[in-house]
Amino acid sequence: MDKTQIAICMPLVIALGLLSDATPAPGQQAMQLSAQTPAASSTDFKITLLGTSTPNPRADRFGPSTLVEAGAEKLVFDCGRACTIRLWQLKIPLGTVKLFITHLHSDHIVGIPDLWLTGWLPQPYGTRKDAFRVWGPKGTEEMMSNLQKAYQEDLRIRLPWRPLRLRLI
């Protein structure tokens, strides 16, 4: 996916998140809006609202997060509460996604440690082989650096065999 396609998708993802009224309760199907034709091609994309809630801890709505599937790319916009659970409900290995943060409000970033660290687990959940890629506004690099510090002991214990890599863009 090139920068032009990302630039086109981002406003659409944000608009859909703002217009959405609810996220399915656990066990229900995620709402999917699709631009696919019957014969799928590498230019098709699919948008899934993983969560559309606010900072309120509601069991019927997960935190803000949107999945955009474009060809082989799996792009996650924001990483609210339960983002990883919603991705796994769709059988998407957590290590295969790229993360875009729209802004640094807590309800949009609280799920980052789970997505980042669980993505390193072996199959079927993780499978990350390359650096965890994060795009975001000013302050994202500092936040990710501080998360790395906060989880350094967990990383040392669980991932001694895997070099820690973050790629901030």
N, C-alpha and C positions, 0 to 999 in steps of 0.2 A: 504494500500500500504506500503510495507516495504522499508527499506533503499536501498536494492539492486535494486528494481524496479525504485526507484527515481534516483539512480545513472545511470541506463541505459537510462532513459527518458531524463535526463537533457542535455546530449550532443546532442541527437537527436533534442530536442527542440531548442537548440542554433543553430545547423546547419540549421535547417529549417528556422529559423528567418534570418540567414545570406544569405541563398540561395533565399529567397523569393524576388520577384521584386515589388509586389504591394499588397495593401489591397483594397477590394472592396469599392466603394463609398457608402455613406449612402443610405440605402434602398436595396442594393444588398446583395446577400448571401455571408457569410464568406467562405473563402477557407478552406476546410476540407480535411485532409489526414487521412485515417483510416486504422487501422490494424485489422478491424473487419472481421469476417467470417459471412456468412449468418445467422447462428444461434449464436447470441451474447452470450458470457459467461462472468463470473466475471474476466477472465484474459485478455479480450479485452481492447484495449484503443483507444482513438480517439484524434487527435491533431487538434486544430483550431487556425489559425493565426488571432488573434483579431486585430492586427495592426503591421505594419512593417516600419513605417516611421522613420525619423530622427527628430532632434529638430525643423526642419522647420514646421510651422503651415499650413499644407496642408489640404484642405477640402476633397481631394480624398484618403488620407492615414492617418490612425490614428497612435498614438504613439505605440512603441514596446510593445507587450504583446502577450503571447501565452497561450492558455488553453489546458491542458492535462486532459482528462477524462479517469480514469482507475478504472473500477468497479464503485463503488459509490463515489470515490474520485474525487474532482474537484480541480485541481492544476493550479494556475496561475503563470506563469513565467514572471516577470517584469510587471510593471503597468503604462504604458504610457498614454498619453492623450486619453481620451474617453474609457478606458478599461471598466468602469462600463456600459457605453452605449452599447458597443459591447456584454458584458455578458448578459445584459437584452434583447437584440435583440434575443439571443439564449434561452431566458426564464430561465436563471440560476439565482436563488436568490443570491444576493451578499453576504449574510451571510453564504453561504455554501462553499465558496472557501478558500483554503489555499494559501498563497502568498510566492513565492520564488523570491528573488531579485538576479540577476546575478552580477550587479555592480551598483554603486551609481551615475551614470550619470543622470542629471536632466530629460532627455527624458524617462528614464526607471523607474522613481519614482514619477513623477509629479501627477499621478492619485491615489496615495496611500490614501490621506485624503478622497477622494470621496468613494473609495472602503471600507475603514475602517468605516467611519461614516455612510454612506448610508446602510451599511450592518446591522446596528442596527435598521433600520426602520421596522415597521411591514410589514406583507405580503402585496403585493406579492414581493416587492423588496428586503427586508432585510432578516429577519428571523434568524439572528445570535443569538444563545443562549449561546455559549461558547466564550472563549477568541479569539480575532483575532490573528491568528497564522501567524508569519512571519519568514522566514528563509532568511539569507543574509550574505554578506561578512562583514569583519571588518568595523565598523562604523554604521551598521544597528541599533544596540541597541540605540546608541546616537541619531541618526536621529529620531527614533520612539519616544524616550523620549522628544525630542524637538518638535515634532509634537503634542504630548499630551499637552505640555505647550502652544503651539501656539493656539490650539483649546479649551483651558480650559473653556473659557466663553461660547462658543457654546455648549460644552458638559454639562456644568452646566444648561443651559437653556433648551436644547432639551432632555437631557437624565438624569434628576434628579432621576428617578426611576430605572435606570440601572447602576450597578457598572461598572466602566471603567476597562476593562481588556485587556491587551496586553500580548501575549505570544511570546517571542522572542526565537528562537532556534538557 
